[in-house]
Amino acid sequence: MIQTISCEINRAEYTVDLIYLRDIISGIIQEGEGIREELNQIVKRYGVQVDLRSTEDVTRFIKYVLKAEVVKERKLTNEALDRWFEQTRDVFFIKLKQYRRCRERYQKIAKFIKTLTVALDEWSKNSVEVFINSSLKKTTVKPVSTVNKNGGVSISQPALPFSITEVVGLLNFNVAIHFKSNDEMVSFLNMYGDIIWEDGMGKHLLVSGEVLYAQMIVSEYEIIPFSNSEDNMKRLIEQFNLEYSNPLEISTKIIIKNKNSSPL
């Protein structure tokens, strides 16, 4: 079954909501700029200047803060930043950790944007800036699905560096279920595969790891139309209520609640 799912994905073409993608990348840039401004304010109190995009500059500043000639770590890690915060109680290390995570996320999504088959004459190394300022609304993507050594499905070319909620909005799914195991996922598909649909016929799904994304036919009379027992329905409702949101606000009877421009 897992191999069949992988083949199904490799035959599929998914529509990417570029308006939603622009909101994601713009939000990351805004968050990163805010954190960088906070870091610059902290650095100013030391009376020095630091280029936060330069690992050499940041390492030199850390040595200065620690009053150490040598920082033993060959590269900055989150573990090292946590340890230095414990030593100094300087909020710089916490903010730097947040900035690094934000920048890494930006880089992964920027790489995804560069793989999109969008007709832009200016598409180049400045593709993120061009993309943000464009008016394109949709494009398509055909990711490569493979079965990994653990028997799960991995997605690449392009990889999808997004949260579960973001994938739902980005690729226009209305259901995401995180299973405990591949066997549980296979069992679910064997029971409810007939209500996974695309334009009323055939399958439209994506599997990444142990998460199943799908478009599902929704009954007008039932909250969760794919349950054959009260316990199963309670588990699925709890999962949707606590973990997943529907950023596109698709009108369905499935209860899915919300939890809640320079490059980096």
C-alpha positions in Angstrom: 0.0 0.0 0.0 2.8 2.5 0.9 4.5 1.8 -2.5 1.1 2.4 -4.2 0.7 5.7 -2.4 4.2 6.8 -3.5 3.4 6.0 -7.1 0.1 7.9 -6.8 1.9 11.0 -5.6 4.5 10.7 -8.4 1.7 10.8 -10.9 0.0 13.8 -9.3 0.3 17.5 -9.9 -0.5 19.9 -7.1 -1.7 23.4 -7.3 0.4 25.8 -5.2 -1.4 28.9 -3.7 1.1 31.6 -4.4 -0.8 34.3 -2.5 -0.6 32.1 0.6 3.1 31.4 0.0 3.8 35.1 -0.3 2.1 35.7 3.0 4.3 33.0 4.6 7.6 34.3 3.3 6.7 38.0 3.9 5.8 37.0 7.5 9.2 35.3 8.0 11.0 38.3 6.6 9.1 40.7 8.9 9.8 38.4 11.9 13.5 38.2 11.1 13.8 42.0 10.7 12.2 42.5 14.1 14.5 40.1 15.8 17.5 41.6 14.1 16.6 45.0 15.2 16.4 43.7 18.8 19.8 42.2 18.4 21.3 45.4 17.1 19.9 47.3 20.1 21.6 44.8 22.4 24.9 45.0 20.6 24.8 48.8 20.7 24.9 48.7 24.5 28.3 47.1 24.2 29.5 50.0 22.0 30.4 47.7 19.1 29.1 47.0 15.6 28.3 43.4 14.5 27.1 42.2 11.1 24.6 39.6 12.2 24.8 37.9 8.8 28.5 37.2 9.3 29.4 34.2 11.3 32.9 35.6 11.8 31.5 38.9 13.2 29.0 37.1 15.5 31.7 34.7 16.8 34.0 37.7 17.5 31.3 39.4 19.4 30.5 36.3 21.4 34.2 36.0 22.4 33.9 39.7 23.6 30.8 39.0 25.6 32.3 35.8 27.2 35.6 37.6 27.7 37.2 34.6 26.2 40.1 34.4 23.7 38.8 31.3 22.1 35.3 30.0 21.5 35.9 26.2 21.4 32.9 25.3 19.3 33.8 25.1 15.6 30.4 26.4 14.7 27.5 28.1 16.5 24.9 25.7 17.7 21.6 26.1 19.6 23.1 24.0 22.4 26.1 26.4 22.7 23.8 29.4 22.7 21.7 27.9 25.4 24.8 27.2 27.5 26.2 30.7 27.0 22.9 32.2 28.1 23.0 30.1 31.3 26.6 31.4 31.9 25.9 35.1 31.2 22.1 35.5 31.4 22.6 37.8 28.4 19.4 37.8 26.3 21.5 38.3 23.2 22.1 34.5 23.0 18.3 33.7 23.2 17.6 36.3 20.5 20.4 35.1 18.3 19.0 31.5 18.6 15.6 32.8 17.4 17.2 34.8 14.6 19.2 31.8 13.4 16.0 29.6 13.3 14.1 32.3 11.5 16.9 32.7 8.9 17.2 29.0 8.4 13.5 28.8 7.8 13.7 31.7 5.3 16.5 29.9 3.4 14.6 26.7 3.1 11.4 28.4 1.8 13.5 30.6 -0.5 14.9 27.4 -2.0 11.4 26.1 -2.5 10.4 29.3 -4.2 13.3 29.0 -6.6 12.2 25.5 -7.7 8.7 26.6 -8.8 8.0 26.5 -12.5 6.7 30.0 -12.7 7.1 32.1 -15.9 9.1 35.1 -14.7 11.7 36.7 -17.0 13.4 38.2 -13.9 13.6 34.8 -12.2 17.2 34.8 -10.9 19.2 34.9 -7.7 16.8 37.7 -6.6 13.8 35.4 -7.1 12.4 35.8 -3.6 12.2 39.6 -4.0 10.7 39.2 -7.5 8.2 36.7 -6.2 7.0 38.8 -3.3 6.4 41.7 -5.7 4.7 39.7 -8.3 0.9 39.2 -8.8 1.0 35.6 -9.7 -1.7 33.6 -7.9 -1.1 29.9 -8.7 1.4 27.5 -10.1 1.9 23.7 -10.0 4.4 21.4 -8.5 5.1 17.7 -9.0 7.2 16.6 -6.0 9.1 13.3 -6.1 7.9 10.7 -3.6 10.1 7.8 -2.4 9.7 5.1 0.2 12.5 5.5 2.7 14.3 2.7 4.6 11.9 3.0 7.5 9.0 2.2 5.2 7.7 5.8 5.2 7.1 8.3 2.4 9.6 11.1 1.8 9.0 14.1 -0.4 11.7 15.8 -2.4 12.3 17.9 -5.5 11.0 20.1 -4.0 11.0 19.3 -0.3 8.2 20.9 1.6 9.7 23.0 4.4 6.3 23.9 5.9 4.2 23.1 9.0 1.2 20.8 8.7 -1.1 23.8 8.7 0.9 25.6 6.0 0.9 22.5 3.7 -2.9 22.4 4.0 -3.3 26.0 2.9 -0.5 25.9 0.4 -1.7 22.9 -1.6 -5.4 23.3 -1.0 -6.2 20.3 1.1 -9.0 20.3 3.7 -7.8 17.4 5.9 -4.5 16.6 7.6 -4.1 13.6 9.9 -1.0 12.7 11.8 -0.9 9.0 12.3 1.1 7.1 15.0 2.5 4.7 12.4 2.4 3.8 8.7 0.3 0.7 9.5 -2.4 3.0 11.1 -2.3 5.2 8.0 -2.7 2.2 5.7 -5.6 0.9 7.8 -7.3 4.3 7.5 -6.9 4.4 3.7 -8.3 0.9 3.3 -11.4 1.9 5.2 -11.9 5.4 3.8 -10.0 5.6 0.5 -13.3 6.0 -1.4 -13.9 9.5 0.1 -10.6 10.9 -0.9 -11.3 12.8 -4.1 -10.3 15.2 -6.8 -13.0 16.8 -8.9 -15.4 14.1 -7.7 -13.3 11.2 -9.0 -10.0 9.5 -8.3 -7.6 10.2 -5.4 -6.1 13.5 -4.4 -3.7 13.0 -1.5 -0.2 13.7 -0.3 1.8 11.7 2.3 4.9 13.1 4.0 6.2 10.9 6.8 3.3 9.8 8.9 1.0 12.8 7.9 -1.7 12.3 5.4 -3.1 15.3 3.5 -6.3 14.9 1.5 -9.4 16.4 0.0 -12.3 14.5 1.4 -16.0 14.4 0.6 -17.8 15.9 3.5 -21.3 14.8 4.5 -24.0 17.4 5.3 -25.2 15.4 8.2 -22.1 14.2 10.0 -19.2 16.2 11.6 -16.7 13.6 10.7 -18.0 11.4 7.8 -15.2 8.9 7.9 -15.7 7.2 11.3 -17.1 3.7 11.9 -17.1 3.9 15.6 -17.7 6.4 18.4 -14.1 6.1 19.7 -12.6 6.7 16.3 -14.8 9.8 15.8 -13.7 11.2 19.2 -10.1 10.6 18.4 -10.3 12.3 15.0 -12.3 15.3 16.3 -9.8 15.8 19.1 -6.9 15.7 16.6 -8.6 18.3 14.3 -9.6 20.6 17.2 -6.2 20.6 18.9 -3.7 20.3 16.1 -4.9 21.6 12.8 -6.3 24.7 11.3 -7.7 25.6 8.0 -6.0 28.8 6.8 -8.2 29.0 3.7 -11.4 28.8 5.8 -12.9 26.1 3.6 -16.5 25.7 4.4 -16.9 22.1 5.6 -18.6 20.2 8.3 -15.2 18.9 9.5 -14.3 20.7 12.7 -10.9 22.3 12.1 -10.1 25.2 14.4 -7.3 27.7 14.4 -4.8 27.4 17.2 -4.5 30.4 17.8 11.3 43.3 2.8 14.9 42.5 2.8 16.2 39.0 2.9 17.3 37.6 6.3 
